[in-house]
Amino acid sequence: MATSVPRTRAAAALRMKQISLDNQDRTIRRLRAQLATERRGLAATKKELEETRARIHEAEDSMQAQHLLIEALVDEKDSLLQTIHGLQEANNAPAPFDGEWEEEPEEEPEEEEIGDIPLGEGEIHDE
């Protein structure tokens, strides 16, 4: 029996190594699947980030265009005000919001009295 004990130990050691290799193989496959899932998630996140950056860039361009438009409108308003003031000075007219200018009080509308309306032929008179 002495000769079978080392064979049994050797067989048991080989079996343990095989079990260990099988476990490692399953772990490697599981980790590869997790890695593939993480890569897909990362790719989706990267795509979303690129789309968000593009939207931000578009918004910045739009805001810059709006800012330029507002500046142009303010310049146009200033130019129109200068023209109006020049015309007022040329015509000796008071500025609309100077202290000299007073708002006229609103007149209250007078109530109209409804008189007797003559009845036409064939109409019924209710009283």
Buried (B, 14 or more C-beta within 10 A) or exposed (E): EEEEEEEEEEEEEEEEEEEEEEEEEEEEEEEEEEEEEEEEEEEEEEEEEEEEEEEEEEEEEEEEEEEEEEEEEEEEEEEEEEEEEEEBEEEEEEEEEEEEEEEEEEEEEEEEEEEEEEEEEEEEEEE
